[in-house]
């Protein structure tokens, strides 16, 4: 399992908790998001999602920018965010963003997507 996929599992764990509490969560890492895209739609995805989030999560567009509020919950559970969170799909690390996080302990970023609970077979998708 790749580092990005391992981190996706950790993200799903935090996401499951935040979504259950009515809080949003943003995916700011291109590398971890790419792992999500690779896994979504595979036979393994529902079990992976349930194992980590307690439910199947849907990938939804949710663009924005600002403080990534779930970082402290991640750090409490797993320690500091690893480098992969600041890595692009091309494998390049955003050294400035990583250094800013290491100095401040916070992440300010833009995002294009996030998770939400996937509809069950007998319930309509959001917005229907």
DRENPAPA-18760 format. One line per 4 residues: number of its first residue (from 1); their letters; for each residue x, y, z of N, C-alpha, C. Coordinates in nm, 2 decimals. Layout:
NUM = a = X,Y,Z,X,Y,Z,X,Y,Z | ...
***
This chain:
1 = xxxx = 0.09,-0.12,0.00,0.00,0.00,0.00,0.09,0.12,0.00 | 0.06,0.22,-0.08,0.14,0.34,-0.09,0.12,0.43,0.03 | 0.22,0.52,0.05,0.20,0.62,0.15,0.08,0.70,0.14 | 0.05,0.74,0.02,-0.07,0.82,-0.01,-0.20,0.75,0.03
5 = xxxx = -0.20,0.62,0.00,-0.32,0.54,0.03,-0.33,0.52,0.18 | -0.22,0.50,0.25,-0.22,0.49,0.40,-0.28,0.62,0.46 | -0.23,0.73,0.40,-0.28,0.86,0.45,-0.42,0.88,0.42 | -0.47,0.83,0.31,-0.61,0.84,0.27,-0.69,0.77,0.38
9 = xxxx = -0.65,0.65,0.43,-0.72,0.58,0.53,-0.73,0.67,0.66 | -0.62,0.73,0.69,-0.62,0.82,0.81,-0.71,0.94,0.79 | -0.71,0.99,0.67,-0.80,1.10,0.64,-0.95,1.06,0.65 | -0.98,0.94,0.60,-1.11,0.89,0.61,-1.15,0.87,0.76
13 = xxxx = -1.06,0.83,0.84,-1.09,0.81,0.98,-1.13,0.94,1.04 | -1.05,1.05,1.02,-1.08,1.18,1.07,-1.21,1.23,1.00 | -1.23,1.20,0.87,-1.35,1.25,0.80,-1.48,1.18,0.86 | -1.47,1.05,0.89,-1.59,0.99,0.95,-1.63,1.05,1.08
17 = xxxx = -1.53,1.08,1.16,-1.56,1.15,1.29,-1.62,1.29,1.27 | -1.56,1.37,1.18,-1.61,1.50,1.16,-1.75,1.50,1.10 | -1.77,1.42,1.00,-1.90,1.41,0.94,-2.01,1.37,1.04 | -1.98,1.28,1.12,-2.07,1.23,1.23,-2.11,1.35,1.32
21 = xxxx = -2.01,1.44,1.34,-2.03,1.55,1.43,-2.09,1.67,1.35 | -2.12,1.65,1.22,-2.18,1.76,1.14,-2.08,1.86,1.10 | -1.95,1.83,1.09,-1.85,1.92,1.05,-1.80,1.88,0.91 | -1.75,1.98,0.84,-1.70,1.95,0.71,-1.55,1.92,0.71
25 = xxxx = -1.50,1.86,0.61,-1.35,1.83,0.60,-1.31,1.85,0.45 | -1.19,1.90,0.43,-1.14,1.93,0.30,-1.02,1.85,0.27 | -1.02,1.81,0.14,-0.90,1.73,0.09,-0.81,1.83,0.02 | -0.70,1.87,0.08,-0.61,1.97,0.02,-0.49,1.91,-0.05
29 = xxxx = -0.46,1.78,-0.03,-0.34,1.72,-0.09,-0.37,1.66,-0.23 | -0.30,1.71,-0.33,-0.32,1.65,-0.46,-0.27,1.50,-0.46 | -0.17,1.46,-0.39,-0.12,1.33,-0.39,-0.22,1.23,-0.32 | -0.27,1.27,-0.21,-0.37,1.19,-0.14,-0.50,1.18,-0.21
33 = xxxx = -0.54,1.29,-0.27,-0.66,1.29,-0.36,-0.64,1.20,-0.48 | -0.52,1.20,-0.53,-0.50,1.10,-0.65,-0.51,0.96,-0.60 | -0.47,0.93,-0.48,-0.49,0.79,-0.43,-0.64,0.76,-0.42 | -0.72,0.86,-0.37,-0.86,0.84,-0.36,-0.92,0.82,-0.50
37 = xxxx = -0.88,0.89,-0.60,-0.93,0.87,-0.73,-0.90,0.73,-0.79 | -0.78,0.69,-0.76,-0.74,0.55,-0.80,-0.82,0.44,-0.74 | -0.86,0.46,-0.61,-0.93,0.36,-0.54,-1.08,0.37,-0.56 | -1.13,0.49,-0.58,-1.28,0.50,-0.60,-1.33,0.42,-0.72
41 = xxxx = -1.44,0.36,-0.70,-1.49,0.28,-0.81,-1.44,0.13,-0.82 | -1.34,0.10,-0.74,-1.28,-0.03,-0.74,-1.37,-0.12,-0.64 | -1.35,-0.25,-0.65,-1.42,-0.34,-0.56,-1.38,-0.32,-0.42 | -1.25,-0.28,-0.40,-1.20,-0.27,-0.27,-1.24,-0.14,-0.19
45 = xxxx = -1.29,-0.04,-0.27,-1.32,0.09,-0.21,-1.42,0.09,-0.10 | -1.54,0.03,-0.12,-1.64,0.03,-0.01,-1.58,-0.03,0.12 | -1.51,-0.14,0.12,-1.46,-0.20,0.24,-1.35,-0.11,0.30 | -1.27,-0.05,0.22,-1.16,0.04,0.27,-1.23,0.16,0.34
49 = xxxx = -1.33,0.22,0.28,-1.40,0.33,0.33,-1.47,0.30,0.46 | -1.54,0.19,0.47,-1.61,0.14,0.59,-1.51,0.11,0.70 | -1.40,0.05,0.67,-1.30,0.02,0.77,-1.25,0.15,0.83 | -1.23,0.25,0.76,-1.16,0.37,0.81,-1.27,0.48,0.86
53 = xxxx = -1.37,0.50,0.78,-1.47,0.60,0.81,-1.59,0.55,0.88 | -1.61,0.42,0.88,-1.74,0.37,0.93,-1.86,0.37,0.84 | -1.83,0.42,0.72,-1.93,0.43,0.62,-1.86,0.45,0.48 | -1.94,0.44,0.37,-1.88,0.46,0.24,-1.89,0.61,0.22
57 = xxxx = -1.78,0.67,0.18,-1.77,0.81,0.15,-1.77,0.84,0.01 | -1.84,0.94,-0.03,-1.84,0.99,-0.17,-1.74,1.10,-0.19 | -1.69,1.11,-0.30,-1.59,1.22,-0.34,-1.68,1.33,-0.41 | -1.68,1.45,-0.35,-1.76,1.56,-0.40,-1.68,1.68,-0.42
61 = xxxx = -1.71,1.76,-0.52,-1.65,1.89,-0.55,-1.69,1.98,-0.44 | -1.59,2.05,-0.39,-1.61,2.15,-0.28,-1.49,2.24,-0.27 | -1.48,2.33,-0.37,-1.36,2.42,-0.38,-1.37,2.53,-0.28 | -1.25,2.56,-0.23,-1.23,2.67,-0.14,-1.09,2.69,-0.10
65 = xxxx = -1.06,2.78,0.00,-0.93,2.80,0.05,-0.94,2.85,0.19 | -0.84,2.82,0.27,-0.84,2.87,0.41,-0.77,2.78,0.50 | -0.80,2.80,0.63,-0.74,2.71,0.73,-0.80,2.57,0.72 | -0.71,2.47,0.72,-0.75,2.33,0.73,-0.78,2.29,0.87
69 = xxxx = -0.90,2.29,0.91,-0.93,2.28,1.06,-0.91,2.14,1.12 | -0.91,2.04,1.03,-0.90,1.90,1.09,-0.75,1.86,1.12 | -0.66,1.95,1.09,-0.52,1.91,1.12,-0.49,1.87,1.26 | -0.54,1.95,1.36,-0.52,1.92,1.50,-0.57,1.78,1.54
73 = xxxx = -0.69,1.74,1.48,-0.74,1.61,1.51,-0.65,1.50,1.45 | -0.60,1.52,1.33,-0.50,1.43,1.27,-0.38,1.42,1.36 | -0.32,1.53,1.40,-0.20,1.53,1.49,-0.23,1.46,1.62 | -0.34,1.47,1.68,-0.37,1.40,1.81,-0.37,1.25,1.79
77 = xxxx = -0.42,1.21,1.67,-0.43,1.07,1.64,-0.30,1.01,1.59 | -0.23,1.08,1.50,-0.12,1.02,1.43,0.01,1.09,1.43 | 0.01,1.21,1.49,0.13,1.29,1.49,0.13,1.39,1.38 | 0.24,1.46,1.35,0.25,1.56,1.25,0.22,1.50,1.11
81 = xxxx = 0.16,1.59,1.02,0.13,1.55,0.89,0.26,1.52,0.81 | 0.27,1.41,0.74,0.39,1.37,0.67,0.39,1.45,0.54 | 0.51,1.45,0.48,0.54,1.52,0.35,0.44,1.50,0.24 | 0.38,1.38,0.23,0.29,1.35,0.12,0.17,1.44,0.12
85 = xxxx = 0.13,1.50,0.23,0.02,1.59,0.23,0.05,1.72,0.15 | 0.18,1.74,0.13,0.22,1.87,0.06,0.29,1.83,-0.07 | 0.25,1.72,-0.13,0.31,1.67,-0.25,0.20,1.67,-0.36 | 0.25,1.72,-0.48,0.16,1.73,-0.60,0.15,1.59,-0.66
89 = xxxx = 0.07,1.58,-0.76,0.05,1.46,-0.84,0.18,1.43,-0.92 | 0.26,1.53,-0.94,0.39,1.51,-1.01,0.50,1.46,-0.92 | 0.47,1.44,-0.79,0.57,1.39,-0.70,0.65,1.50,-0.63 | 0.63,1.63,-0.67,0.71,1.74,-0.62,0.65,1.79,-0.49
93 = xxxx = 0.73,1.81,-0.39,0.69,1.86,-0.26,0.68,2.01,-0.26 | 0.58,2.07,-0.21,0.57,2.21,-0.20,0.64,2.25,-0.07 | 0.77,2.27,-0.08,0.86,2.30,0.03,0.82,2.42,0.11 | 0.76,2.52,0.05,0.72,2.64,0.12,0.60,2.61,0.21
97 = xxxx = 0.50,2.53,0.16,0.39,2.50,0.24,0.42,2.41,0.35 | 0.51,2.31,0.32,0.56,2.22,0.43,0.63,2.29,0.54 | 0.72,2.38,0.50,0.79,2.46,0.60,0.70,2.55,0.68 | 0.60,2.61,0.62,0.51,2.69,0.69,0.43,2.61,0.79
101 = xxxx = 0.39,2.49,0.75,0.32,2.40,0.85,0.41,2.36,0.96 | 0.53,2.32,0.93,0.62,2.28,1.04,0.65,2.40,1.14 | 0.65,2.52,1.08,0.68,2.63,1.17,0.56,2.67,1.25 | 0.44,2.67,1.19,0.32,2.72,1.26,0.23,2.61,1.32
105 = xxxx = 0.24,2.49,1.27,0.15,2.39,1.31,0.01,2.40,1.25 | 0.00,2.49,1.16,-0.13,2.50,1.09,-0.11,2.49,0.94 | -0.22,2.46,0.87,-0.22,2.45,0.72,-0.32,2.55,0.66 | -0.27,2.63,0.58,-0.36,2.72,0.50,-0.34,2.67,0.36
109 = xxxx = -0.45,2.64,0.29,-0.44,2.58,0.16,-0.57,2.60,0.08 | -0.56,2.56,-0.04,-0.68,2.56,-0.13,-0.72,2.41,-0.15 | -0.85,2.39,-0.18,-0.89,2.25,-0.20,-1.00,2.25,-0.31 | -1.02,2.14,-0.37,-1.11,2.12,-0.48,-1.22,2.02,-0.45
113 = xxxx = -1.20,1.95,-0.34,-1.30,1.84,-0.31,-1.30,1.80,-0.16 | -1.39,1.72,-0.13,-1.40,1.66,0.01,-1.49,1.55,0.01 | -1.51,1.48,0.12,-1.59,1.37,0.13,-1.73,1.40,0.19 | -1.83,1.32,0.16,-1.96,1.32,0.22,-2.01,1.18,0.23
117 = xxxx = -2.10,1.15,0.31,-2.16,1.02,0.32,-2.22,0.98,0.19 | -2.18,0.87,0.14,-2.24,0.82,0.01,-2.39,0.78,0.04 | -2.48,0.80,-0.05,-2.62,0.76,-0.03,-2.62,0.61,-0.03 | -2.71,0.55,0.05,-2.73,0.41,0.05,-2.82,0.38,-0.08
121 = xxxx = -2.83,0.25,-0.12,-2.90,0.22,-0.24,-3.05,0.27,-0.24 | -3.11,0.28,-0.12,-3.25,0.32,-0.12,-3.27,0.46,-0.08 | -3.17,0.54,-0.08,-3.19,0.69,-0.06,-3.12,0.77,-0.17 | -3.19,0.88,-0.21,-3.13,0.96,-0.32,-3.01,1.03,-0.28
125 = xxxx = -2.93,1.06,-0.38,-2.80,1.14,-0.36,-2.84,1.28,-0.32 | -2.75,1.35,-0.26,-2.77,1.49,-0.22,-2.81,1.57,-0.34 | -2.91,1.66,-0.32,-2.95,1.74,-0.43,-3.06,1.68,-0.52 | -3.09,1.56,-0.50,-3.20,1.50,-0.59,-3.33,1.51,-0.53
***
